[in-house]
């Protein structure tokens, strides 16, 4: 088992590097983690980040067992996921725009449960067809027909840890007092920018040729 891992270290390093860049680069999920951390605090940000990571893990497992390849091979299924993801991004854009139009700072939403925040992060990533395509590419990059099962497990677990590290790191960084104080000063502009980004991301997703 250990010999198999050592023999496949170069391909694992390539997979981890590609996944790290994909997760760390700006996108709807990590921007939502940043905004939630600054607006609602560390616990909410980390909960949302955990939902995003779980969504990524779900697609990783499906990619490893070949389900995502089946989805990609059927344009109708991928198109449906694309529509749902685009509409969900528009919903997030509307929420941010509504917050930006408020002159006063919105009161803390204490009634929003951790479960709902977690589910929001999970759905955000689960309805992103780019996540399907990315994981399909990651699995194809690291696996061959003769690849041992232990290497598949190493890819899933390693990418899970990378996703946890980056998303939770964003939540911790953007929930610091200095970040929160800065956010309060530029809240309306930040929410307006976030609304514009979600709208743009939705447009790109809905019009993209998958």
VEXLO-259245 format. One line per 4 residues: their letters; for each residue x, y, z of N, C-alpha, C, CB. Coordinates in pm, 1 decimal, padded with zeros to 6 digits. Glycine has a CB too. Example, Ala and Ser with C-alpha at 12.3 -4.5 7.8 and 13.67 -1.06 7.14 Angstrom:
BEGIN
AS	01319.0:-00569.0:00780.0:01230.0:-00450.0:00780.0:01320.0:-00330.0:00780.0:01130.8:-00447.3:00904.6  01285.0:-00225.0:00708.0:01367.0:-00106.0:00714.0:01290.0:00003.0:00787.0:01408.4:-00059.8:00572.5
***
This chain:
BEGIN
XXXX	00082.6:-00120.4:00000.0:00000.0:00000.0:00000.0:00086.1:00125.5:00000.0:-00093.5:00000.6:00120.8  00182.4:00131.0:00090.4:00271.6:00246.2:00096.9:00356.2:00256.0:-00030.1:00362.1:00237.2:00220.9  00396.1:00141.3:-00083.1:00473.5:00140.4:-00207.7:00392.8:00199.6:-00323.1:00517.5:-00002.8:-00242.4  00263.5:00170.1:-00326.0:00176.4:00224.9:-00430.4:00168.8:00376.9:-00421.0:00035.7:00164.3:-00420.0
XXXX	00157.6:00426.1:-00298.8:00151.6:00571.4:-00279.2:00281.1:00639.1:-00322.1:00122.1:00604.0:-00132.8  00392.5:00581.1:-00282.3:00523.0:00639.1:-00317.5:00541.4:00640.5:-00469.1:00638.0:00559.7:-00250.3  00498.9:00533.7:-00534.4:00514.8:00524.4:-00679.7:00430.2:00628.1:-00753.7:00477.9:00384.4:-00727.2  00318.2:00667.6:-00692.7:00227.7:00762.4:-00757.3:00241.4:00903.6:-00699.8:00083.9:00714.7:-00742.9
XXXX	00346.8:00930.9:-00624.2:00365.1:01063.5:-00565.8:00368.7:01175.7:-00670.2:00492.4:01065.9:-00485.3  00437.0:01159.0:-00783.4:00437.7:01267.6:-00883.0:00297.5:01304.6:-00932.6:00523.7:01227.7:-01001.6  00216.4:01203.4:-00960.7:00080.4:01233.2:-01008.6:-00004.5:01292.8:-00897.0:00013.1:01105.8:-01063.6  00015.7:01246.7:-00772.8:-00056.8:01304.0:-00659.7:-00019.4:01450.4:-00638.4:-00028.7:01223.7:-00532.7
XXXX	00108.6:01481.3:-00650.9:00154.6:01619.7:-00635.6:00091.2:01709.2:-00741.4:00308.3:01627.3:-00644.9  00080.3:01657.4:-00863.0:00018.6:01733.5:-00971.1:-00129.5:01757.7:-00942.8:00035.9:01660.4:-01104.8  -00198.6:01655.1:-00895.5:-00340.1:01666.7:-00862.2:-00361.3:01768.2:-00750.2:-00397.0:01530.2:-00821.7  -00281.9:01757.7:-00644.2:-00297.0:01848.5:-00531.3:-00268.8:01992.8:-00570.9:-00205.0:01807.0:-00418.1
XXXX	-00169.4:02013.8:-00654.3:-00135.3:02149.5:-00698.5:-00249.0:02210.1:-00780.4:-00005.2:02148.2:-00781.2  -00302.8:02131.4:-00872.6:-00413.2:02179.5:-00956.3:-00536.1:02209.9:-00871.0:-00448.2:02075.5:-01065.0  -00563.9:02123.7:-00775.8:-00680.3:02143.4:-00690.2:-00661.6:02265.0:-00600.6:-00706.3:02018.8:-00605.3  -00542.0:02283.9:-00548.1:-00512.2:02400.0:-00463.2:-00539.2:02530.0:-00539.2:-00364.9:02395.8:-00414.7
XXXX	-00490.4:02538.2:-00661.5:-00510.0:02658.7:-00741.4:-00657.8:02681.5:-00772.2:-00430.2:02649.5:-00871.3  -00730.3:02573.6:-00798.7:-00872.6:02585.0:-00829.7:-00952.1:02636.0:-00709.5:-00927.7:02449.8:-00875.3  -00919.2:02585.4:-00590.0:-00993.4:02624.3:-00470.3:-00955.4:02764.4:-00423.5:-00969.0:02523.9:-00358.5  -00828.0:02798.7:-00432.6:-00780.5:02926.6:-00381.1:-00816.7:03043.5:-00470.8:-00631.8:02922.0:-00362.7
XXXX	-00836.9:03020.2:-00600.3:-00867.3:03129.7:-00691.9:-01006.6:03186.0:-00664.1:-00857.0:03082.1:-00837.9  -01026.6:03317.8:-00688.6:-01156.2:03381.0:-00658.6:-01271.5:03315.0:-00731.9:-01152.1:03528.2:-00694.2  -01379.2:03292.7:-00660.6:-01498.3:03232.1:-00717.1:-01616.9:03259.2:-00626.2:-01478.8:03080.9:-00737.7  -01738.5:03225.1:-00669.2:-01856.8:03253.0:-00587.3:-01849.5:03194.3:-00446.7:-01978.7:03200.2:-00656.0
XXXX	-01796.7:03073.4:-00433.5:-01796.6:03007.6:-00302.8:-01705.5:03076.6:-00202.7:-01755.1:02863.6:-00317.5  -01578.0:03099.2:-00239.5:-01488.7:03158.9:-00140.1:-01519.6:03306.8:-00116.7:-01343.7:03142.9:-00184.1  -01575.8:03377.0:-00217.0:-01618.2:03514.3:-00193.1:-01736.6:03518.0:-00096.3:-01655.3:03582.8:-00325.7  -01825.7:03420.6:-00107.3:-01938.3:03412.5:-00013.9:-01888.2:03381.4:00127.3:-02039.5:03304.8:-00059.9
XXXX	-01786.0:03297.0:00138.2:-01726.1:03267.8:00269.6:-01667.9:03395.6:00330.4:-01615.4:03158.8:00256.9  -01596.2:03473.4:00249.6:-01537.0:03597.9:00298.4:-01645.2:03694.5:00346.4:-01452.3:03663.7:00188.4  -01748.7:03714.6:00263.4:-01854.5:03809.4:00297.6:-01931.5:03765.6:00421.8:-01950.4:03825.7:00180.2  -01961.8:03637.6:00431.1:-02035.0:03586.1:00547.4:-01952.7:03601.1:00674.6:-02072.7:03438.8:00526.5
XXXX	-01822.8:03576.6:00665.1:-01735.4:03589.2:00782.2:-01731.0:03732.9:00832.5:-01593.6:03541.2:00748.6  -01725.4:03829.9:00739.6:-01719.8:03970.3:00779.5:-01854.8:04020.2:00829.9:-01673.3:04056.1:00662.9  -01963.1:03970.4:00770.7:-02096.0:04019.6:00807.4:-02150.6:03952.2:00932.2:-02192.1:03998.8:00692.9  -02132.2:03820.8:00943.8:-02196.7:03746.0:01052.6:-02100.1:03685.8:01153.1:-02279.9:03637.1:00995.3
XXXX	-01971.5:03696.3:01125.0:-01874.4:03647.3:01221.9:-01810.9:03515.0:01184.3:-01939.1:03633.9:01353.9  -01715.8:03475.0:01268.2:-01632.3:03358.8:01239.7:-01711.0:03229.1:01232.6:-01525.7:03346.3:01343.7  -01800.0:03208.9:01326.4:-01872.6:03081.6:01330.1:-01955.3:03061.5:01204.1:-01963.0:03075.3:01453.3  -02026.2:03167.3:01160.5:-02107.9:03156.8:01039.2:-02019.9:03133.2:00917.8:-02192.8:03283.6:01019.4
XXXX	-01907.0:03204.6:00909.9:-01817.0:03188.0:00796.5:-01759.4:03047.9:00788.4:-01705.3:03288.2:00804.3  -01720.0:02993.7:00902.9:-01663.7:02859.2:00904.6:-01769.5:02753.9:00873.4:-01600.1:02830.5:01039.9  -01893.9:02780.4:00915.0:-02002.9:02687.3:00884.4:-02031.9:02685.0:00734.9:-02129.7:02725.6:00962.2  -02036.2:02804.1:00674.6:-02056.5:02811.5:00529.8:-01941.9:02743.1:00456.4:-02069.1:02958.1:00484.0
XXXX	-01819.9:02767.6:00503.2:-01702.2:02705.6:00440.9:-01708.9:02553.2:00450.6:-01572.8:02757.1:00507.4  -01759.9:02502.4:00561.6:-01773.8:02357.8:00576.7:-01875.2:02302.8:00477.0:-01815.8:02322.4:00720.1  -01982.5:02378.1:00452.1:-02080.4:02336.3:00352.8:-02020.0:02331.9:00213.2:-02200.0:02429.5:00354.6  -01937.6:02432.6:00181.2:-01869.6:02436.0:00050.9:-01777.9:02315.5:00035.7:-01788.9:02566.7:00034.7
XXXX	-01703.0:02286.0:00141.1:-01610.7:02172.4:00137.5:-01685.5:02040.3:00123.0:-01524.8:02169.9:00264.0  -01798.7:02028.2:00190.4:-01878.2:01905.9:00177.8:-01932.6:01889.8:00036.2:-01993.7:01906.8:00278.5  -01973.0:02002.2:-00024.7:-02017.5:01996.4:-00163.9:-01906.0:01950.6:-00255.8:-02069.1:02132.1:-00208.8  -01785.4:02000.6:-00231.0:-01670.2:01958.8:-00310.8:-01641.3:01810.0:-00290.6:-01546.3:02042.4:-00274.3
XXXX	-01650.9:01764.5:-00165.5:-01628.0:01622.8:-00136.3:-01730.6:01535.2:-00207.4:-01633.0:01597.6:00015.2  -01854.3:01581.5:-00211.6:-01959.7:01505.0:-00278.9:-01926.1:01484.0:-00426.0:-02095.0:01576.5:-00265.5  -01886.1:01592.0:-00493.8:-01850.6:01578.4:-00634.6:-01723.2:01497.8:-00652.0:-01834.5:01715.3:-00698.7  -01631.0:01506.5:-00555.3:-01509.3:01426.9:-00562.8:-01537.8:01278.1:-00558.3:-01416.2:01464.2:-00450.8
XXXX	-01626.6:01239.2:-00468.0:-01663.3:01097.7:-00456.7:-01736.2:01051.2:-00583.0:-01752.0:01074.2:-00331.9  -01828.9:01134.5:-00631.2:-01902.6:01098.2:-00752.2:-01809.7:01087.7:-00872.9:-02012.9:01200.5:-00779.9  -01709.9:01175.8:-00877.7:-01612.9:01169.5:-00987.7:-01530.2:01042.2:-00978.9:-01520.5:01292.7:-00986.0  -01492.4:01005.4:-00856.8:-01408.5:00886.6:-00838.5:-01480.8:00758.6:-00878.4:-01363.0:00876.6:-00694.0
XXXX	-01611.1:00754.3:-00857.7:-01684.6:00632.3:-00893.2:-01745.2:00641.7:-01033.5:-01795.3:00605.6:-00790.5  -01716.7:00751.8:-01101.9:-01757.0:00762.9:-01241.3:-01890.4:00828.4:-01268.1:-01759.1:00631.7:-01299.2  -01961.5:00871.5:-01163.3:-02094.1:00930.5:-01183.4:-02083.7:01063.5:-01256.3:-02165.5:00949.7:-01048.9  -01984.2:01144.4:-01219.4:-01972.1:01275.9:-01283.7:-01942.9:01262.4:-01432.5:-01861.8:01358.3:-01216.4
XXXX	-01868.3:01157.8:-01470.4:-01841.4:01135.6:-01612.4:-01970.6:01104.5:-01687.5:-01740.2:01021.0:-01630.8  -02060.6:01032.5:-01621.7:-02190.4:01001.8:-01682.4:-02271.4:01130.4:-01700.9:-02269.0:00900.2:-01595.2  -02267.0:01219.2:-01598.9:-02339.5:01345.7:-01608.0:-02285.2:01430.7:-01721.6:-02330.8:01422.4:-01475.8  -02151.6:01438.1:-01730.4:-02089.4:01516.2:-01837.5:-02125.4:01460.6:-01974.0:-01937.8:01518.8:-01820.7
XXXX	-02139.8:01328.3:-01982.1:-02171.4:01264.1:-02110.0:-02316.6:01286.2:-02151.3:-02142.6:01115.0:-02102.0  -02399.9:01334.6:-02060.4:-02540.4:01359.0:-02091.7:-02566.9:01509.5:-02081.1:-02634.8:01277.9:-01995.8  -02565.5:01580.5:-02192.0:-02580.9:01726.7:-02191.1:-02706.4:01774.8:-02119.3:-02582.6:01777.9:-02331.9  -02812.4:01697.1:-02126.7:-02936.3:01738.2:-02061.8:-02921.5:01752.2:-01911.4:-03045.5:01639.8:-02092.5
XXXX	-02854.3:01655.9:-01848.0:-02834.4:01660.1:-01703.1:-02743.9:01775.4:-01664.7:-02775.5:01528.1:-01652.8  -02636.4:01794.6:-01740.2:-02543.0:01903.2:-01710.3:-02609.8:02038.6:-01733.6:-02415.4:01890.5:-01796.7  -02692.6:02046.2:-01835.9:-02763.5:02170.8:-01864.9:-02858.3:02205.6:-01750.6:-02841.3:02159.4:-01997.6  -02927.3:02105.3:-01697.1:-03019.6:02129.1:-01586.0:-02945.4:02180.8:-01463.4:-03095.7:02000.7:-01551.1
XXXX	-02830.2:02120.4:-01434.3:-02750.2:02165.4:-01320.6:-02700.8:02307.7:-01344.4:-02630.8:02070.3:-01296.4  -02665.7:02338.6:-01470.2:-02619.4:02472.4:-01503.7:-02729.3:02575.8:-01479.4:-02572.7:02477.5:-01649.6  -02851.2:02544.2:-01516.9:-02962.5:02636.9:-01496.8:-02987.0:02659.6:-01348.1:-03090.0:02583.6:-01564.2  -02989.8:02552.3:-01271.7:-03012.3:02564.5:-01127.6:-02901.3:02648.2:-01063.4:-03019.4:02424.7:-01061.6
XXXX	-02776.0:02621.5:-01101.3:-02664.2:02696.8:-01046.0:-02670.2:02843.8:-01083.2:-02533.7:02637.8:-01092.8  -02706.5:02874.0:-01208.5:-02716.2:03012.8:-01251.6:-02825.6:03088.0:-01178.2:-02740.9:03019.3:-01399.9  -02940.7:03024.2:-01160.3:-03051.4:03086.4:-01087.7:-03013.0:03108.7:-00941.2:-03178.7:02999.0:-01097.4  -02941.8:03012.4:-00882.5:-02900.9:03027.2:-00742.7:-02802.4:03144.0:-00726.4:-02837.1:02896.2:-00691.4
XXXX	-02712.8:03161.0:-00821.5:-02620.7:03275.2:-00816.8:-02697.2:03406.6:-00830.7:-02514.3:03263.6:-00928.0  -02801.7:03409.8:-00912.2:-02884.2:03529.9:-00923.6:-02954.3:03560.2:-00791.6:-02987.4:03513.6:-01035.9  -02995.0:03455.9:-00722.5:-03056.5:03475.1:-00590.2:-02956.7:03537.3:-00492.4:-03108.3:03340.4:-00534.5  -02832.2:03487.9:-00495.9:-02729.3:03546.0:-00409.6:-02700.6:03690.4:-00448.4:-02600.7:03463.2:-00416.7
XXXX	-02704.6:03720.4:-00578.4:-02684.2:03858.0:-00624.9:-02794.9:03948.9:-00572.9:-02679.2:03863.3:-00779.1  -02917.3:03899.9:-00575.8:-03031.1:03977.8:-00525.6:-03016.6:04005.0:-00376.4:-03163.5:03904.0:-00553.0  -02974.2:03905.9:-00300.8:-02953.7:03925.0:-00156.7:-02848.0:04031.7:-00129.8:-02912.5:03792.8:-00090.4  -02738.6:04025.6:-00203.7:-02631.6:04123.2:-00184.2:-02676.3:04263.3:-00226.6:-02506.5:04081.6:-00262.9
XXXX	-02749.0:04272.2:-00336.9:-02797.8:04402.1:-00384.1:-02895.5:04462.4:-00283.8:-02865.3:04388.0:-00522.0  -02980.8:04381.2:-00227.2:-03076.5:04429.9:-00128.1:-03003.9:04483.3:-00004.8:-03174.3:04318.1:-00088.1  -02897.6:04413.7:00036.1:-02818.2:04459.6:00149.8:-02745.1:04590.0:00116.7:-02717.4:04351.4:00191.6  -02696.4:04601.2:-00007.3:-02623.6:04721.9:-00047.8:-02713.5:04844.4:-00048.2:-02562.3:04702.9:-00185.8
XXXX	-02842.3:04826.4:-00073.9:-02934.8:04939.3:-00079.3:-02974.2:04990.1:00059.0:-03058.7:04900.1:-00155.8  -02942.7:04912.3:00161.7:-02974.4:04956.1:00297.2:-02868.4:05052.7:00346.3:-02985.9:04836.1:00392.5  -02912.5:05169.6:00392.7:-02818.4:05270.1:00442.3:-02759.6:05226.6:00575.8:-02887.4:05407.0:00456.5  -02845.8:05174.7:00662.5:-02799.8:05131.0:00794.1:-02748.4:04988.7:00787.2:-02912.4:05141.8:00897.5
XXXX	-02665.3:04953.7:00884.0:-02611.2:04818.6:00892.4:-02722.3:04722.8:00930.5:-02495.1:04811.0:00994.3  -02745.9:04618.3:00852.8:-02851.0:04522.0:00887.7:-02824.3:04459.8:01024.7:-02860.9:04411.8:00780.5  -02929.4:04439.9:01103.9:-02909.6:04377.4:01234.8:-02863.0:04233.8:01220.6:-03038.2:04382.3:01316.5  -02789.6:04182.2:01320.1:-02743.7:04044.0:01313.4:-02861.0:03948.5:01297.7:-02663.1:04008.3:01438.0
XXXX	-02847.9:03855.6:01207.1:-02955.1:03759.8:01179.7:-02937.8:03638.0:01269.8:-02955.6:03717.7:01029.7  -02973.4:03657.8:01395.9:-02953.3:03551.6:01494.2:-03045.2:03433.0:01468.0:-02976.3:03605.0:01635.0  -03155.3:03457.3:01393.7:-03251.1:03350.1:01370.4:-03203.8:03251.4:01263.5:-03384.6:03408.6:01330.4  -03102.1:03290.1:01187.9:-03051.1:03200.4:01084.3:-02968.5:03089.9:01150.3:-02965.5:03278.5:00979.5
XXXX	-03012.2:02968.5:01135.3:-02945.5:02856.8:01200.9:-02818.4:02817.4:01127.8:-03038.8:02737.8:01210.3  -02729.8:02752.4:01202.7:-02607.8:02701.3:01142.8:-02638.4:02600.3:01033.9:-02519.0:02638.8:01248.5  -02745.9:02526.0:01051.6:-02785.1:02426.6:00951.5:-02816.8:02493.4:00818.1:-02906.5:02346.2:01000.5  -02888.1:02606.1:00822.0:-02923.7:02676.7:00698.4:-02800.7:02736.8:00631.5:-03026.2:02786.9:00727.5
XXXX	-02710.1:02789.0:00712.3:-02587.1:02845.4:00655.5:-02504.1:02735.5:00590.5:-02504.5:02917.6:00764.4  -02493.6:02621.9:00659.5:-02421.4:02507.1:00604.6:-02483.6:02460.9:00473.0:-02420.0:02391.6:00705.5  -02617.0:02452.7:00471.0:-02688.4:02406.7:00352.0:-02668.7:02504.8:00236.0:-02838.8:02389.4:00382.7  -02662.4:02633.3:00268.3:-02638.6:02733.6:00164.4:-02502.8:02710.2:00096.7:-02644.8:02876.1:00224.5
XXXX	-02399.3:02685.8:00178.3:-02267.0:02659.3:00122.3:-02264.0:02530.6:00041.8:-02163.8:02652.6:00232.7  -02333.5:02430.2:00092.7:-02336.5:02300.3:00024.2:-02404.2:02312.4:-00111.9:-02409.3:02195.4:00110.4  -02522.0:02378.8:-00114.2:-02595.8:02392.9:-00238.7:-02520.7:02480.7:-00338.0:-02733.9:02450.8:-00211.8  -02451.2:02582.0:-00286.9:-02375.7:02670.4:-00374.5:-02273.4:02592.1:-00455.9:-02306.3:02779.5:-00293.0
XXXX	-02207.9:02497.4:-00391.1:-02105.7:02419.9:-00460.3:-02165.4:02302.3:-00536.2:-02002.3:02370.2:-00361.6  -02273.0:02247.4:-00483.9:-02333.4:02131.1:-00548.6:-02400.4:02168.5:-00680.0:-02434.8:02065.8:-00455.7  -02449.6:02292.2:-00690.6:-02518.2:02335.1:-00812.9:-02424.0:02405.9:-00909.8:-02634.3:02427.0:-00778.0  -02294.8:02390.9:-00888.9:-02196.0:02452.7:-00976.8:-02141.5:02347.2:-01073.4:-02080.4:02517.2:-00894.0
XXXX	-02182.2:02351.3:-01201.5:-02133.6:02249.4:-01295.5:-01983.2:02256.5:-01316.5:-02203.7:02264.0:-01428.9  -01923.0:02372.8:-01289.8:-01777.9:02382.9:-01302.5:-01708.8:02289.5:-01203.3:-01731.8:02528.0:-01280.3  -01773.4:02267.2:-01087.6:-01716.4:02174.8:-00989.6:-01716.1:02032.5:-01044.7:-01795.2:02180.8:-00857.0  -01821.7:01997.4:-01117.4:-01826.8:01864.1:-01179.1:-01713.1:01847.9:-01279.4:-01963.3:01841.1:-01248.7
XXXX	-01700.4:01948.3:-01366.8:-01597.5:01940.8:-01470.1:-01457.5:01941.8:-01409.6:-01612.7:02056.4:-01568.2  -01439.6:02023.0:-01303.8:-01308.4:02030.9:-01239.7:-01270.3:01897.9:-01176.0:-01307.1:02141.7:-01134.2  -01364.8:01837.7:-01105.2:-01335.3:01710.6:-01039.5:-01315.4:01598.4:-01142.1:-01448.2:01673.7:-00942.2  -01391.4:01603.6:-01251.3:-01371.0:01504.1:-01355.9:-01230.1:01515.2:-01412.8:-01475.3:01520.7:-01467.6
XXXX	-01183.6:01640.3:-01431.0:-01047.9:01662.2:-01481.8:-00943.4:01618.0:-01379.6:-01027.3:01810.3:-01517.5  -00970.4:01646.8:-01251.6:-00876.4:01608.3:-01144.9:-00860.4:01456.8:-01140.0:-00924.8:01661.2:-01007.5  -00972.6:01385.1:-01143.5:-00968.0:01238.8:-01138.4:-00896.6:01184.0:-01261.5:-01110.5:01179.9:-01128.3  -00926.4:01241.8:-01378.7:-00860.0:01196.7:-01500.9:-00710.1:01223.5:-01496.5:-00921.2:01265.0:-01622.3
XXXX	-00673.0:01332.3:-01427.9:-00532.2:01368.8:-01417.7:-00454.8:01270.4:-01330.8:-00518.4:01509.4:-01361.6  -00521.2:01220.7:-01225.8:-00448.7:01137.3:-01130.3:-00468.8:00988.5:-01142.3:-00485.3:01176.5:-00996.8  -00566.3:00946.3:-01224.1:-00598.5:00803.8:-01229.5:-00576.3:00744.1:-01368.0:-00742.0:00781.8:-01187.3  -00538.5:00619.0:-01366.0:-00527.8:00537.2:-01486.2:-00600.5:00406.1:-01457.5:-00376.9:00512.3:-01527.3
XXXX	-00630.5:00327.7:-01559.8:-00701.6:00201.6:-01535.3:-00632.8:00111.0:-01433.2:-00717.2:00126.8:-01664.7  -00499.5:00118.5:-01427.6:-00426.8:00030.5:-01335.5:-00397.3:00095.8:-01200.7:-00297.3:-00013.4:-01398.8  -00448.6:00216.2:-01177.9:-00420.6:00287.7:-01052.5:-00482.3:00213.9:-00933.7:-00474.7:00432.8:-01059.1  -00405.5:00190.7:-00827.6:-00459.5:00121.4:-00709.7:-00565.9:00205.1:-00638.2:-00346.2:00087.5:-00612.2
XXXX	-00653.6:00136.9:-00567.2:-00762.0:00205.3:-00495.9:-00706.1:00300.6:-00390.3:-00856.2:00102.6:-00430.1  -00593.2:00267.0:-00330.8:-00536.8:00351.1:-00226.1:-00501.4:00489.8:-00280.6:-00412.7:00284.4:-00165.5  -00467.2:00498.2:-00407.6:-00435.6:00628.3:-00468.5:-00563.8:00710.1:-00485.8:-00364.3:00609.2:-00606.1  -00673.3:00644.4:-00520.6:-00802.9:00712.7:-00529.0:-00838.1:00772.9:-00393.2:-00914.4:00614.6:-00575.7
XXXX	-00819.4:00694.0:-00288.4:-00847.3:00742.6:-00153.0:-00756.5:00860.0:-00117.7:-00829.6:00629.4:-00050.4  -00630.5:00852.4:-00159.2:-00535.4:00960.0:-00130.7:-00576.3:01088.9:-00200.8:-00393.8:00919.4:-00173.7  -00628.1:01077.3:-00321.8:-00673.4:01196.5:-00394.9:-00792.0:01260.0:-00323.3:-00711.8:01160.3:-00540.7  -00890.4:01180.8:-00287.3:-01010.9:01232.1:-00222.1:-00976.0:01295.1:-00087.3:-01114.5:01119.4:-00203.3
XXXX	-00900.9:01223.1:-00005.0:-00867.8:01272.7:00129.1:-00777.2:01395.1:00120.7:-00799.9:01162.3:00212.4  -00677.8:01391.3:00032.6:-00586.7:01504.2:00018.8:-00658.0:01629.4:-00027.9:-00475.7:01470.1:-00077.2  -00745.1:01615.6:-00127.4:-00819.4:01731.0:-00177.1:-00918.7:01782.1:-00073.2:-00892.5:01695.3:-00306.2  -00975.3:01690.5:00005.9:-01063.9:01731.3:00114.5:-00989.3:01818.9:00215.1:-01123.1:01608.0:00184.8
XXXX	-00868.0:01777.0:00251.7:-00788.9:01854.5:00347.4:-00749.2:01990.2:00289.5:-00663.7:01776.3:00388.4  -00716.8:01993.4:00162.5:-00681.8:02120.8:00097.6:-00801.9:02214.9:00098.2:-00633.1:02096.9:-00048.1  -00919.5:02161.4:00064.5:-01040.9:02243.2:00064.1:-01072.5:02296.1:00204.0:-01159.5:02162.0:00010.5  -01059.1:02209.4:00304.0:-01082.2:02251.8:00441.8:-00985.6:02362.1:00482.0:-01068.9:02133.3:00537.1
XXXX	-00858.8:02342.9:00451.4:-00755.4:02439.1:00489.3:-00781.2:02575.6:00427.0:-00617.7:02388.2:00447.9  -00809.7:02578.4:00298.7:-00826.5:02706.6:00229.2:-00956.3:02775.2:00269.8:-00824.0:02685.7:00077.5  -01067.3:02703.8:00266.5:-01195.5:02767.0:00296.6:-01206.3:02809.7:00442.6:-01308.8:02672.6:00262.7  -01159.1:02724.1:00533.8:-01159.9:02763.0:00674.3:-01060.4:02876.1:00699.2:-01127.3:02642.4:00763.9
XXXX	-00949.9:02875.3:00624.7:-00852.6:02983.6:00637.1:-00912.2:03116.7:00595.7:-00729.4:02953.9:00553.3  -00988.2:03118.2:00486.6:-01057.2:03239.9:00444.8:-01154.6:03286.4:00553.6:-01132.3:03216.5:00311.9  -01228.9:03190.9:00610.7:-01325.2:03226.6:00714.8:-01255.7:03287.3:00836.4:-01405.9:03103.6:00756.8  -01144.1:03228.4:00877.8:-01070.2:03280.4:00992.7:-01011.5:03418.0:00963.2:-00958.8:03183.4:01032.5
XXXX	-00951.7:03434.1:00845.9:-00887.6:03560.5:00810.9:-00987.6:03674.5:00802.7:-00814.3:03547.1:00679.1  -01100.5:03650.4:00737.6:-01195.6:03759.0:00715.0:-01293.0:03779.9:00830.5:-01272.8:03732.5:00589.7  -01277.0:03703.9:00938.2:-01359.5:03727.1:01057.9:-01279.9:03795.3:01168.6:-01416.9:03594.6:01109.6  -01158.4:03839.7:01138.9:-01078.3:03912.0:01238.4:-01139.6:04049.8:01262.4:-00929.8:03925.3:01191.8
XXXX	-01119.4:04106.4:01381.6:-01177.9:04238.2:01412.1:-01143.2:04346.3:01311.4:-01133.2:04282.8:01547.4  -01020.3:04347.7:01261.4:-00980.6:04449.9:01165.2:-01057.5:04435.2:01034.3:-00830.3:04442.4:01138.8  -01076.5:04310.3:00988.9:-01151.7:04286.8:00866.8:-01298.1:04326.4:00884.1:-01141.2:04140.2:00825.5  -01355.7:04290.5:00999.0:-01495.8:04323.6:01025.2:-01514.8:04474.6:01032.9:-01543.6:04257.3:01155.6
XXXX	-01419.9:04544.9:01100.4:-01427.7:04691.0:01109.9:-01417.4:04755.0:00971.8:-01316.6:04745.0:01201.5  -01326.3:04703.2:00889.5:-01313.5:04755.4:00753.9:-01437.6:04729.6:00671.3:-01193.4:04694.8:00685.8  -01497.2:04612.1:00690.6:-01618.0:04577.2:00616.9:-01733.1:04671.0:00652.4:-01657.5:04432.2:00645.2  -01745.1:04705.4:00780.6:-01852.4:04795.3:00823.1:-01841.0:04932.2:00756.6:-01850.8:04811.1:00974.7
XXXX	-01718.7:04974.7:00730.1:-01697.6:05105.9:00668.1:-01734.5:05104.5:00519.5:-01551.4:05149.6:00685.0  -01711.0:04993.1:00454.8:-01734.8:04986.4:00309.9:-01843.9:04885.4:00276.3:-01605.4:04949.8:00236.0  -01932.6:04858.7:00373.3:-02030.4:04751.6:00357.2:-02112.1:04764.4:00230.1:-02122.2:04748.7:00475.1  -02166.2:04883.1:00203.3:-02254.8:04898.6:00088.4:-02180.0:04877.8:-00042.6:-02319.7:05036.4:00089.9
XXXX	-02057.6:04931.6:-00050.7:-01978.6:04912.8:-00172.3:-01937.9:04766.6:-00188.9:-01854.0:05002.3:-00169.6  -01903.0:04701.9:-00075.8:-01863.5:04561.5:-00082.2:-01980.2:04474.1:-00126.8:-01811.0:04514.4:00053.8  -02099.0:04499.8:-00072.2:-02216.3:04421.4:-00111.2:-02253.9:04447.7:-00256.5:-02335.0:04453.5:-00019.6  -02238.7:04573.2:-00301.6:-02268.2:04605.3:-00441.5:-02172.1:04531.5:-00535.0:-02259.3:04757.9:-00465.1
XXXX	-02044.1:04528.0:-00496.5:-01944.9:04454.8:-00577.4:-01976.5:04305.4:-00578.8:-01801.8:04478.2:-00522.8  -02019.1:04254.4:-00462.6:-02052.4:04112.3:-00454.6:-02174.2:04080.9:-00541.7:-02079.1:04071.1:-00308.2  -02273.5:04171.4:-00539.0:-02392.3:04152.2:-00622.8:-02353.6:04151.3:-00770.6:-02496.9:04263.1:-00595.5  -02264.3:04244.6:-00808.1:-02218.6:04250.4:-00947.4:-02143.0:04123.0:-00985.2:-02128.8:04373.7:-00969.6
XXXX	-02060.3:04073.8:-00893.1:-01983.9:03952.3:-00923.2:-02076.1:03832.3:-00939.0:-01880.8:03924.9:-00813.0  -02172.8:03816.6:-00848.9:-02264.7:03702.9:-00858.3:-02347.4:03710.9:-00987.4:-02358.2:03698.5:-00734.7  -02387.3:03832.9:-01025.1:-02462.8:03849.2:-01149.2:-02377.9:03810.1:-01269.9:-02511.8:03994.0:-01163.6  -02252.5:03857.0:-01270.1:-02161.0:03823.9:-01378.9:-02135.1:03673.5:-01384.4:-02028.9:03900.1:-01362.7
XXXX	-02112.0:03611.7:-01265.7:-02086.7:03468.2:-01260.3:-02207.5:03390.1:-01310.0:-02051.1:03425.4:-01117.7  -02327.5:03437.5:-01275.0:-02449.1:03371.2:-01321.2:-02461.7:03381.5:-01473.2:-02572.9:03432.3:-01253.1  -02434.6:03500.7:-01527.0:-02441.8:03520.3:-01672.4:-02342.5:03429.7:-01744.9:-02414.6:03667.7:-01708.4  -02218.9:03425.1:-01694.4:-02117.3:03341.9:-01756.9:-02155.8:03194.5:-01750.6:-01982.0:03364.0:-01689.8
XXXX	-02213.8:03154.2:-01637.0:-02252.4:03013.9:-01620.6:-02367.6:02977.0:-01713.1:-02291.1:02986.1:-01475.3  -02468.2:03064.3:-01719.6:-02586.2:03034.1:-01800.8:-02558.3:03039.2:-01949.9:-02696.9:03130.0:-01767.7  -02458.2:03116.0:-01990.5:-02428.0:03129.4:-02133.7:-02308.1:03046.4:-02178.1:-02402.9:03274.0:-02167.1  -02243.5:02980.6:-02081.3:-02123.7:02903.0:-02116.0:-02160.9:02777.2:-02194.5:-02045.5:02864.6:-01988.5
XX	-02074.7:02741.1:-02286.7:-02090.0:02616.2:-02360.2:-02019.8:02506.2:-02283.5:-02033.6:02627.9:-02504.3  -02095.5:02418.8:-02219.9:-02036.1:02312.7:-02138.1:-02018.4:02185.1:-02219.6:-02123.3:02284.8:-02014.3
***
